[in-house]
Amino acid sequence: MAAGAPGDEPAFPFRSWGRRRAQAFFVTTVIGPMALVAVLTLRHFGLVAQEPVWAWIVILTVLPLVSVLSESLDSGPSHPLLVHARVAWHAAVVTIVIYLTGWGPVLIGAFAFAALETVAHDGSKSWRVSAAWSVVGVAIGQFFIFEHWAPSFLSEREAQALGLMSVFVLMFIIRMAGATMAQKEDAEASMRASENRYRSLVQHSSDLIIVLGEDDHISYASPATMRLLGHPPEDVIGMADYELLHPEDRELLSREIGPILEKSTSATEPINVRLAHADGSWRHVEVVITNLCQEPSVAGYVANIRDISERKQAEALLVHQALHDPLTGLPNRTVILDRAEQLLARARRYGQPVAALFLDLDNFKDINDTLGHEAGDRILCEVADRFRVAVRASDSVGRFGGDEFVVITGDMMAATGPEALASAENFQTRWIARPAVAIATPQPA
C-alpha cells in the first residue's frame, strides 16, 4: 500500500511500449501472412479483384511493416500531429486493402477495428481523429469507384448507397467506442484517486494497521509500526501475531476474536491488549479487527491498532490520586476504611482478630506555626516513610487526615497483636507519635 508500490501501472491512456510492439509484431508476422493467403485463395476463385499478385504481396507485407516501425518510434505520449499522422496512415492502409478487393463499401467496417485500436492507444478523445480520417479514407475509396479507378463487384449506385450508409454505422461505432473509453478512463481515474487517498491516509495515519493472513502471520504493516513499536514495517512482516502480544493477553485476544475469525464481521468494541516495543517495554493499545479474508486485495484480517499508553497512564494516575494522600503517598481514608471492612468480614468468617493502631503527632500545630507548613509537610512524609518500614507487607497503613495516621493489621493474637505493633522500634520515639491502641475480636459468623 505504500506510495509507488510495485504493480502500479502507467497512467492511462498511454500503454507500455513493449505491449504495443508485441501487438504490431503479431500483426506483421501472423495476421499479415494469413490475410495474404486468404486474399490469394479468394483471388484464385475469382472472389476478389484480379489485381497482380505482387501488388498484394507488397500491400500485405510492406504496409504492416511500416506500421510496426511507426509504432516502435512512438514510445511515449504522442504529439497531436504524430497522432494524426499515425491514424492517417492506418486509414490509408485500410482504404487500399479493402478497395482493391472490389468489395470496398461492404468492408468499411474494417475502419472500425483501426479506430478501436487508436482509441485504446490514445484515449477517448482520439475518437474524433479516427472518425475524421476514416471518413476521408471512405470518401477517397468511393471517389475512386466513382471514377472507375478502383475495382468493384457492385454497381456504382449500389456502391455509393452502401458506402453512405456504412459511414453512418461506422461513425456510431467509433463514437460509442470513444464514450465507452471515456467511462473507463473516469473509472480508472476515480480508482487511482481512491487508492492514492487511501494510501496517503494509511501512510500518514498515527494508528497502526496490520494485515494478518489466515496462518496468523503478519502480511502487511503500515509505517506507524516504527512509531508505535519501534520496528520498521519490514521487520514485523512474517512474524506471528503472538510474538508481539503480552503473554497474559494472548488468551484474551483469542477469545475475543474467535467470532470474527468464524464469519465476515468486525469487532464492535475495541480490545485492549499490550504489544511489545523494541526497547523491551509494553505498549497499551486498542485493537479493532475486521475479517476481510474474502476480499482478494486484502485476503486477511485487518487490525486497526491505536496507542492508548498515555491514556492508561493518566487513568492509573487518576485512580492513584483518588485513593492516596497526595503529600505522603499513603492510602487515604477511603482505602483504609475499605481495607478495614475486608478484614472485618474475613474475621467474622474465620474468627481472626483485627488490630487497628491510630496515631497522631504531638504538638504538630506548633510546628506548623513556628517552622512553617513546609517543615510540617516534611515531618509528615518522614513519619509515613517510617510507617512503611515498620509494618508488614500484609498490613495497611494510611493517613486519615491532618496529623492522624492509622495502621490496620490482621492475623495477630488478640492479646499481644496491638501492643507488639505499637512497641515496634520505629514507633518508640515519643516526639514522632503518640499511639492509641484498639482491637476487635469478632465472633465467627
JOHUUR-V571562 format. One record per run of one state. SS is the DSSP state (@ for helix, = for strand, . for the rest). FROM is the first residue (numbers start at 1). TO is the last residue. If there is no record, write none. Layout:
SS&FROM&TO  SS&FROM&TO
//
This chain:
.&1&16  @&17&44  .&45&52  @&53&73  .&74&79  @&80&100  .&101&103  @&104&107  .&108&109  @&110&122  .&123&123  @&124&146  .&147&155  @&156&204  .&205&207  =&208&212  .&213&216  =&217&221  .&222&223  @&224&229  .&230&232  @&233&236  .&237&239  =&240&240  @&241&243  .&244&244  =&245&245  .&246&246  @&247&262  .&263&265  =&266&266  .&267&270  =&271&276  .&277&281  =&282&292  .&293&299  =&300&307  .&308&308  @&309&323  =&324&324  .&325&330  =&331&331  .&332&332  @&333&350  .&351&353  =&354&360  .&361&363  @&364&371  .&372&372  @&373&390  .&391&395  =&396&401  .&402&403  =&404&410  .&411&416  @&417&422  .&423&424  @&425&427  .&428&433  =&434&440  .&441&445
//
